[in-house]
Amino acid sequence: MIPTIAPACIPWRCAGVADLQPGDRVAYPLHPGSYSEAKLIPADLLVPVPDGVTDEQAAAILLKGLTAHYLLRRIYPVGPEDTILIHAAAGGVGLIACQWASHLGAAVIGTVGSDDKADLARANGCRYPVVYSRESFVDKVRELTGGAGLPVVYDSVGKDTFHDSLDCLAPMGIMVSFGQSSGPVPPFDPGILARKGSLFLTRPTLAHYIARRGDLLSASTELFDLVRSGAIRTHIGQTYDLKNAAQAHRDLEARMTSGSTILIP
Ligand SMILES: NC(=O)c1ccc[n+]([C@@H]2O[C@H](COP(=O)([O-])OP(=O)(O)OC[C@H]3O[C@@H](n4cnc5c(N)ncnc54)[C@H](OP(=O)(O)O)[C@@H]3O)[C@@H](O)[C@H]2O)c1
């Protein structure tokens, strides 16, 4: 949920930032205080928004899209030979990650909370949506991979899915635990990773993957290029006036949202 764009913002030169001019349309993925009409921000945290990408699209996609970028392009570079699991496939990050992984040629298994969300995920590149309330995603992975397991699982749900996600991995597979929508994963014995196949575990956060300006610019350029080409579509599931931000949070907590939520100042 990010009113990422400050269209009235005037980028001011910061040491080492020569690629922005006053009047440029800009966006930023991470900086406190985004529920605002105007703000001051260091110029080196801004990225240019190219023609062909609207303010609303940029606001809806930048943080989630940069997250999908480091998940699919840096932690484990996904390719056409891969079958992968993405939890919350109809969520904000999930819908973008499904489209991006599908664009890269991967087969995506995705967990969703309802049939409507299954349809949405499927329409966005998730080849095998699993409604987890009536079907075990572990069984589905075993069935689809002939018991071999997956090279990578992207888990933003946390507590409710963590251990079952480990059971979906092939030996030496990578467990990417990047969120905790259902609550934090309780402490566990790392020996589990050995017993389940010498698994790798990472608990990443976007900030580290875009800390260098070069990484921020290259990832956002790749993302916006895919938006402009139509390979990745933004899904603004709901829009609220900024003054109704509390209702937006209530709806998110009640799991009534899908795709991205934007707040309009
Ligand atoms: N580490 C990072 O760099 C990074 C970056 C961005 C976001 N994140 C994290 O990634 C997660 C997803 O972010 P998002 O913006 O894309 O959110 P979201 O997917 O739009 O919303 C969360 C979804 O998780 C699913 N879910 C499953 N169990 C849940 C539970 N017990 N309570 C609530 N939701 C549950 C719900 O989908 P179903 O109804 O289909 O189950 C819900 O719609 C969040 O935890 C966020 O903090 C991490």
The ligand as an SDF file (V2000), in Angstrom:
LIG
                    3D

 48 52  0  0  0  0  0  0  0  0999 V2000
   10.7200   -9.0950    2.4390 N   0  0  0  0  0  0  0  0  0  0  0  0
   10.3880   -8.1920    1.5420 C   0  0  0  0  0  0  0  0  0  0  0  0
   11.2510   -7.5990    0.8910 O   0  0  0  0  0  0  0  0  0  0  0  0
    8.9370   -7.9130    1.3020 C   0  0  0  0  0  0  0  0  0  0  0  0
    8.5590   -6.9670    0.3450 C   0  0  0  0  0  0  0  0  0  0  0  0
    7.1950   -6.7650    0.1080 C   0  0  0  0  0  0  0  0  0  0  0  0
    6.2550   -7.4820    0.8530 C   0  0  0  0  0  0  0  0  0  0  0  0
    6.6900   -8.3680    1.7930 N   0  0  0  0  0  0  0  0  0  0  0  0
    5.7350   -9.1620    2.5650 C   0  0  0  0  0  0  0  0  0  0  0  0
    5.0890  -10.0260    1.6540 O   0  0  0  0  0  0  0  0  0  0  0  0
    3.7730  -10.2920    2.1210 C   0  0  0  0  0  0  0  0  0  0  0  0
    2.8080  -10.0540    0.9880 C   0  0  0  0  0  0  0  0  0  0  0  0
    2.7180   -8.6650    0.7390 O   0  0  0  0  0  0  0  0  0  0  0  0
    1.5820   -8.1080   -0.1940 P   0  0  0  0  0  0  0  0  0  0  0  0
    1.6370   -6.6310   -0.1130 O   0  0  0  0  0  0  0  0  0  0  0  0
    1.7060   -8.7380   -1.5120 O   0  0  0  0  0  0  0  0  0  0  0  0
    0.2960   -8.5960    0.5750 O   0  0  0  0  0  0  0  0  0  0  0  0
   -0.9060   -9.4570   -0.0400 P   0  0  0  0  0  0  0  0  0  0  0  0
   -0.3210  -10.6540   -0.6940 O   0  0  0  0  0  0  0  0  0  0  0  0
   -1.7060   -8.5480   -0.8840 O   0  0  0  0  0  0  0  0  0  0  0  0
   -1.7510   -9.8820    1.2060 O   0  0  0  0  0  0  0  0  0  0  0  0
   -1.4420  -10.9960    1.9820 C   0  0  0  0  0  0  0  0  0  0  0  0
   -2.1490  -12.2590    1.4590 C   0  0  0  0  0  0  0  0  0  0  0  0
   -1.6180  -13.3500    2.1800 O   0  0  0  0  0  0  0  0  0  0  0  0
   -2.5880  -14.3660    2.2300 C   0  0  0  0  0  0  0  0  0  0  0  0
   -2.6860  -14.9220    3.5860 N   0  0  0  0  0  0  0  0  0  0  0  0
   -2.4930  -16.2130    3.8970 C   0  0  0  0  0  0  0  0  0  0  0  0
   -2.6600  -16.4120    5.2020 N   0  0  0  0  0  0  0  0  0  0  0  0
   -2.9840  -15.2170    5.7330 C   0  0  0  0  0  0  0  0  0  0  0  0
   -3.3130  -14.7980    7.0450 C   0  0  0  0  0  0  0  0  0  0  0  0
   -3.3200  -15.6520    8.0940 N   0  0  0  0  0  0  0  0  0  0  0  0
   -3.6180  -13.4920    7.2450 N   0  0  0  0  0  0  0  0  0  0  0  0
   -3.6090  -12.6090    6.2030 C   0  0  0  0  0  0  0  0  0  0  0  0
   -3.3100  -12.9630    4.9310 N   0  0  0  0  0  0  0  0  0  0  0  0
   -3.0000  -14.2570    4.7140 C   0  0  0  0  0  0  0  0  0  0  0  0
   -3.9300  -13.7560    1.8110 C   0  0  0  0  0  0  0  0  0  0  0  0
   -4.2320  -14.2760    0.5200 O   0  0  0  0  0  0  0  0  0  0  0  0
   -5.1870  -15.5680    0.4210 P   0  0  0  0  0  0  0  0  0  0  0  0
   -6.5180  -15.1470    0.9200 O   0  0  0  0  0  0  0  0  0  0  0  0
   -5.1660  -15.9120   -1.0270 O   0  0  0  0  0  0  0  0  0  0  0  0
   -4.5540  -16.6330    1.2790 O   0  0  0  0  0  0  0  0  0  0  0  0
   -3.6400  -12.2600    1.7240 C   0  0  0  0  0  0  0  0  0  0  0  0
   -4.3740  -11.6300    0.7160 O   0  0  0  0  0  0  0  0  0  0  0  0
    3.5540   -9.4470    3.3600 C   0  0  0  0  0  0  0  0  0  0  0  0
    3.8050  -10.2560    4.4900 O   0  0  0  0  0  0  0  0  0  0  0  0
    4.6270   -8.3820    3.2300 C   0  0  0  0  0  0  0  0  0  0  0  0
    5.0300   -7.8780    4.4800 O   0  0  0  0  0  0  0  0  0  0  0  0
    7.9890   -8.5950    2.0220 C   0  0  0  0  0  0  0  0  0  0  0  0
  1  2  1  0
  2  3  2  0
  2  4  1  0
  4  5  1  0
  4 48  2  0
  5  6  2  0
  6  7  1  0
  7  8  2  0
  8  9  1  0
  8 48  1  0
  9 10  1  0
  9 46  1  0
 10 11  1  0
 11 12  1  0
 11 44  1  0
 12 13  1  0
 13 14  1  0
 14 15  2  0
 14 16  1  0
 14 17  1  0
 17 18  1  0
 18 19  2  0
 18 20  1  0
 18 21  1  0
 21 22  1  0
 22 23  1  0
 23 24  1  0
 23 42  1  0
 24 25  1  0
 25 26  1  0
 25 36  1  0
 26 27  1  0
 26 35  1  0
 27 28  2  0
 28 29  1  0
 29 30  1  0
 29 35  2  0
 30 31  1  0
 30 32  2  0
 32 33  1  0
 33 34  2  0
 34 35  1  0
 36 37  1  0
 36 42  1  0
 37 38  1  0
 38 39  2  0
 38 40  1  0
 38 41  1  0
 42 43  1  0
 44 45  1  0
 44 46  1  0
 46 47  1  0
M  CHG  2   8   1  16  -1
M  END
$$$$
